[in-house]
Amino acid sequence: MKISVSKLNKFLFFKLPSAFICGVRVKHIDDSKCEVTVKHRWINQNPFNSIYFAVQAMAAELSTGALVMNYIQISGKNISMLVANNKGNFTKKATGKITFVCNDGHLAEQAIQEAISTKEGQTFWMKSIGTNEKGEQVSEMDFEWSVRTKLG
């Protein structure tokens, strides 16, 4: 089963319903890049009339995690993945439609290949940049992923 935009959004509905309800949606994925959007709405707002930071984090994490899932699926191996750490910087109010883009697919590919060849867990950082409709950066988030092969 090849990972696609529609399959990832269906996955959101069934496995991450809070993200789905808040409006987080995958818009594009390929081997190197993933784009995820979320639009400011009543359900995902903070008291300052912008998108709550945790909703931004859900969208940003998905833009990195979908790339990890893609390379796990491509490998055909039984590999676990987990966020070990994260960092975030917020530079502007997140209003309107925010697009989170991760261009670090190559990092996931390298770490997964290394985990398979060494049989040891690997950790690596991936970055997601959130921009508004004007192209202005509103947030930048980094996620440290841990991957390891499962026995069996």
C-alpha positions in Angstrom: 0.0 0.0 0.0 1.6 3.2 -1.2 1.2 6.2 1.2 -1.0 8.9 -0.4 -2.7 12.1 0.6 -6.1 10.5 0.8 -4.8 7.5 2.8 -3.1 9.8 5.3 -6.2 11.9 5.8 -8.3 8.7 6.3 -5.6 7.6 8.8 -6.1 11.0 10.6 -9.9 10.5 10.8 -9.5 7.0 12.4 -6.3 7.2 14.4 -5.8 10.9 15.2 -9.4 12.2 15.4 -8.5 15.3 17.5 -6.2 16.5 14.6 -8.9 15.7 12.0 -11.6 17.6 14.0 -9.3 20.6 14.3 -8.9 20.7 10.5 -5.4 19.3 10.1 -5.1 17.9 6.5 -2.3 16.5 4.4 -2.1 18.3 1.0 1.0 16.8 -0.6 3.5 14.1 0.0 6.4 12.7 -2.0 9.7 11.1 -1.1 11.3 14.3 0.1 8.5 16.7 1.1 5.2 16.8 3.0 2.8 19.7 3.2 0.1 19.8 5.8 -2.5 22.6 6.3 -4.8 23.8 9.0 -7.2 26.8 8.9 -8.0 29.0 11.8 -11.4 28.1 13.0 -13.4 28.3 16.3 -12.6 24.7 17.2 -8.8 25.3 17.0 -8.4 28.8 18.3 -6.7 30.2 21.4 -7.9 33.1 23.5 -5.8 35.5 21.3 -7.9 34.7 18.1 -5.2 32.6 16.4 -4.5 28.9 16.0 -3.7 27.2 19.3 0.0 26.1 19.5 -0.9 22.5 20.1 -2.9 22.4 16.8 0.1 23.9 15.0 2.3 21.2 16.6 -0.1 18.5 15.4 0.1 19.8 11.8 3.9 20.2 12.0 4.4 16.8 13.5 2.3 15.2 10.8 4.4 16.8 8.1 7.5 15.1 9.5 5.9 11.9 10.7 4.2 11.2 7.3 7.7 11.1 5.7 8.9 8.7 8.3 5.9 6.5 7.8 6.5 6.6 4.0 10.1 5.3 4.3 9.1 2.7 6.8 6.5 1.5 4.3 9.0 1.6 1.5 11.5 -0.5 3.5 9.0 -3.3 4.0 10.4 -3.9 7.4 8.7 -3.9 10.8 10.0 -0.6 12.3 8.7 1.4 15.2 8.7 5.2 15.3 8.3 7.6 18.2 8.7 11.3 18.8 11.5 11.6 21.4 11.8 15.4 21.6 10.4 18.5 20.1 11.1 22.3 19.9 9.0 25.1 18.7 9.3 28.8 17.9 6.3 31.0 17.2 7.1 34.2 15.4 3.7 35.5 14.3 0.0 35.0 15.0 -1.3 32.0 13.1 -4.5 33.2 11.4 -6.1 32.1 8.1 -4.7 29.0 6.4 -1.3 27.9 7.7 0.8 25.4 5.6 3.5 23.4 7.3 6.2 22.0 5.1 8.9 19.5 5.9 11.6 18.9 3.3 13.6 16.4 5.3 12.5 13.1 3.7 16.1 12.2 3.0 16.9 12.2 6.8 14.1 9.7 7.5 15.4 7.5 4.6 19.0 7.6 5.9 18.0 6.8 9.5 15.7 3.9 8.5 18.3 2.4 6.3 20.9 2.7 9.2 18.4 1.1 11.7 17.9 -1.8 9.3 21.6 -2.3 8.5 22.9 -2.0 12.1 19.8 -3.4 14.0 20.2 -0.4 16.3 17.8 2.4 17.1 18.4 5.7 15.4 17.4 9.2 16.3 17.2 12.2 14.0 15.7 15.7 13.8 13.3 16.9 11.2 12.1 20.5 10.7 8.7 21.8 9.7 8.1 25.5 8.8 4.6 27.0 9.1 3.7 29.9 6.9 0.5 31.9 6.4 -1.2 32.7 3.1 1.1 35.7 2.6 4.1 33.4 2.8 5.1 34.8 6.2 6.6 32.3 8.7 4.4 31.9 11.8 6.2 29.0 13.4 9.1 26.6 13.1 9.1 23.2 14.8 11.6 20.5 15.1 10.9 16.9 16.0 13.4 14.3 17.1 12.3 11.0 15.8 13.4 7.6 17.1 13.2 4.6 14.8 14.2 1.0 15.5 13.6 -2.4 13.9 11.2 -4.7 15.8 12.0 -8.3 16.5 10.2 -10.9 14.4 
